[in-house]
């Protein structure tokens, strides 16, 4: 299963880390996924979508 949010579809991003000598190397930064039950089904949802659902209360 891919590491993507089942609501918004957001997935991992590419970030560049700089060492002390300024050598740039690309790394993958995964999003914060939580396993939640939504409408009776288990889904992987990012924490941003969980906050939005709590705020809008739907």
C-alpha positions in Angstrom: 0.0 0.0 0.0 1.3 3.4 -0.9 2.1 6.0 1.8 -0.6 8.5 0.7 -3.6 10.0 2.4 -6.9 8.4 1.3 -8.8 11.7 1.6 -6.6 14.4 0.0 -4.1 12.1 -1.8 -1.0 13.8 -0.5 2.0 11.6 -0.6 5.7 11.7 0.3 7.8 14.8 -0.7 11.4 15.1 -1.7 13.6 17.3 0.5 17.2 18.2 0.2 19.5 17.8 3.2 22.7 19.9 3.4 25.7 18.6 5.2 28.2 20.8 7.0 30.3 21.0 3.9 27.2 21.9 1.8 26.9 18.6 0.0 23.3 18.3 -1.0 21.6 14.9 -1.0 18.0 14.2 -1.7 15.9 12.3 0.8 12.2 11.3 0.9 10.1 12.8 3.6 6.9 10.8 4.4 3.8 12.5 5.7 2.3 11.7 9.1 -0.3 9.1 8.4 -2.6 7.7 11.0 -5.0 4.7 10.7 -8.5 5.9 11.4 -12.0 4.5 11.0 -14.0 6.8 8.8 -17.6 5.9 7.9 -17.1 2.4 9.1 -14.0 1.7 7.0 -10.4 1.8 8.1 -8.3 4.3 6.1 -4.9 5.9 6.3 -5.4 9.6 6.8 -2.9 12.4 7.2 -3.0 14.5 10.4 -3.9 17.6 8.5 -7.1 16.0 7.3 -7.9 14.8 10.8 -7.6 18.3 12.1 -9.8 19.7 9.3 -12.5 17.0 10.0 -12.4 17.9 13.8 -12.7 21.6 13.0 -15.6 21.2 10.5 -17.2 18.4 12.6 -18.5 16.2 9.8 
